């Protein structure tokens, strides 16, 4: 496997692919045609080079991925709005008056903030509070920290299982599979076409799902070492350490995406297994969308000629 540098994410009925500062979003519209949007995104680590230092870059790369993800999701969803001609409500009109052209950015910022707060509450604080249950039988701090980590992973699995029952989410997981298959196809030296992509793997070590699992695994180690007995101080430590854990996890993911060393592959296994929940086998027409997105930002022919 040869590292290509491309990555992406699934959006509503489509794929976003990114290569350096260039990205494209391809969407299969209701009339079966493919709409494509190309643009450039200047990351925080590019604007402020100091943020690109090891361990710092993981935090700000995560913020970049959230911003770009929201932007591309908004683009893809614009093709499937139920009633584009409906009049805005009085509340919407008031917001437009206040924020004007900046309304979309304000809404995106608020949505991101709420999403982060809910994620920390559900995946960091809730497991901590639930882990106190076993204090009745176990006083060992390390056992409690491991139990907290198990609860955290269980909540994540349950969450994925529940949302995957929704048809739209299931289709998004299929596009997620198409994204991975395209990248695997290229990085294993195969010509980028539907046939080769369909037979490629839908699991990839640089996936966001793997990042989340690595975060959860590393959080167990952190919370075993950093001992805080008061429950409220423990809650504060869970919040404060989120950026630190994210930074460490990002560095491991960078190594994993470039290495086939057996130990790295072994540690990557849980993330790859979890991708069985967040990626599904795509249809050939989904793969076509993914190929269009790739070809707008990445010269895969030149890459194959240089590396294989």
Secondary structure, DSSP 8 states (H G I E B T S, - for coil): -----EEEEEETTEEEEEETTEEEEEEE-TTS-EEEEEEE---HHHHSGGGGSTTHHHHHHHHHHHHHHHHHHHHHHGGG-S-TT----HHHHHHHHHHGGGHHHHHHHHHHHHHHHHHHIIIIIHHHHHHGGGGGT---HHHHHHHHHHHHHHHHHHHHHHHTTSHHHHHHHHHHHHHHHHHHHHHTT---SHHHHHTS-S--TT-HHHHHHHHHHHHHHHHHHS---SHHHHHHHHHHTHHHHHHHHHHHHHHHHH---HHHHHHHHHHHHHHHHH-----HHHHHHHHHHHHHH--HHHHHHHH-
